[in-house]
Amino acid sequence: MTAEDRIALVTGAGRGIGRAVAARLSAEGLRVALTARSAGELAETAASCPGPTLTVTADLTDPAAADRIFGAVEAEWGPVEVLVANAGSGHSARVDRTSDEDWQRMLDLNLTAPFRCIRRAVPAMRASRYGRVVVVASNAARVGEPYIAAYAASKHGVLGLVRSVAAEVATCGITVNAVCPGYVDTPMTDRTVEAIAAVSGRTDEQARAALAAKQPIGRLISTAEVAESVWFCVLNGGMSGQGITVDGGTVQA
Ligand SMILES: NC(=O)c1ccc[n+]([C@@H]2O[C@H](COP(=O)([O-])OP(=O)(O)OC[C@H]3O[C@@H](n4cnc5c(N)ncnc54)[C@H](OP(=O)(O)O)[C@@H]3O)[C@@H](O)[C@H]2O)c1
């Protein structure tokens, strides 16, 4: 089998990066299972995919979600061979104004949910001696910034998870990598723009331009650019344990 014949699962597939990754994998010929909480957004993503899709609504902060999602894919198609753990969200606050609930919410979705998905995915990948795991992390997995302590801690953590699992399964035909984007043009960044505008008195346009200017290329990353990097991780069986930075040159690692 080639990468193109495989069964993929994309979390957070309802919009933004996850939607672009799903469409890209589908265009390459993979069967793509889509999961998020919003059934309506998943249906829109499915409509944008040229090949077969399967949608499973779930809240990934539910400890039972991973087992339910993987079980649904297995019942319909068979074991997940390509896992893209993309679902995530951000939080911005001074560290002394970050509540226990905010901290826990970041860890639950951005770190614990990918852990549970990887834990559920690995046994079947190991048995078939093929697997691709790609976690969408962030350049906040590589460097810290003011006001994102909880988000950066969760993303640094997920890079540690990726590196460690990559080492553990290296002899089993399984690669595990992270893609680490800068600011991407998605609904999540729209929310960041609104938050910056609200606290700074700037217009949305000024706030968006400020985010674009943070990156040496002077613009936001496109979802297609992130999806391309995910596809590279799927295709390239020689690369594992890496954090692939797609941030317009901000972090030179
Ligand atoms: N946008 C950026 O600038 C940027 C930069 C670096 C890294 N990233 C990372 O890239 C990933 C995708 O970001 P994005 O910008 O595409 O975000 P987005 O536009 O907000 O989309 C997030 C996706 O995750 C799903 N999701 C959120 N909470 C969930 C939950 N509890 N259970 C299941 N699904 C959930 C959302 O669907 P529902 O709400 O319907 O569940 C949605 O489909 C995240 O991990 C993010 O941290 C983004």
The ligand as an ORCA input file, in Angstrom:
! r2SCAN-3c Opt
* xyz 0 1
  N      -4.484     29.585     13.999
  C      -3.215     29.724     14.349
  O      -2.637     30.810     14.188
  C      -2.454     28.561     14.921
  C      -1.074     28.713     15.108
  C      -0.344     27.660     15.637
  C      -0.966     26.484     15.972
  N      -2.308     26.367     15.799
  C      -2.921     25.092     16.204
  O      -3.568     24.521     15.091
  C      -4.674     23.742     15.522
  C      -5.910     24.156     14.736
  O      -6.098     25.547     14.913
  P      -7.120     26.407     14.019
  O      -6.531     27.756     13.924
  O      -7.488     25.677     12.796
  O      -8.357     26.469     15.066
  P      -9.919     26.672     14.792
  O     -10.127     27.385     13.542
  O     -10.488     27.232     16.059
  O     -10.427     25.141     14.639
  C     -10.276     24.273     15.740
  C     -10.919     22.934     15.444
  O     -10.794     22.126     16.637
  C     -12.097     21.702     17.056
  N     -12.186     21.638     18.518
  C     -12.019     22.650     19.387
  N     -12.261     22.229     20.630
  C     -12.593     20.913     20.529
  C     -12.977     19.925     21.469
  N     -13.079     20.192     22.782
  N     -13.250     18.665     21.038
  C     -13.154     18.370     19.716
  N     -12.806     19.269     18.775
  C     -12.538     20.532     19.190
  C     -13.032     22.769     16.497
  O     -14.355     22.276     16.310
  P     -15.534     22.426     17.399
  O     -15.399     23.764     18.042
  O     -16.773     22.234     16.601
  O     -15.301     21.298     18.365
  C     -12.404     23.053     15.143
  O     -12.802     22.084     14.199
  C      -4.781     23.956     17.041
  O      -4.162     22.881     17.711
  C      -3.996     25.240     17.260
  O      -3.452     25.329     18.559
  C      -3.070     27.367     15.273
*
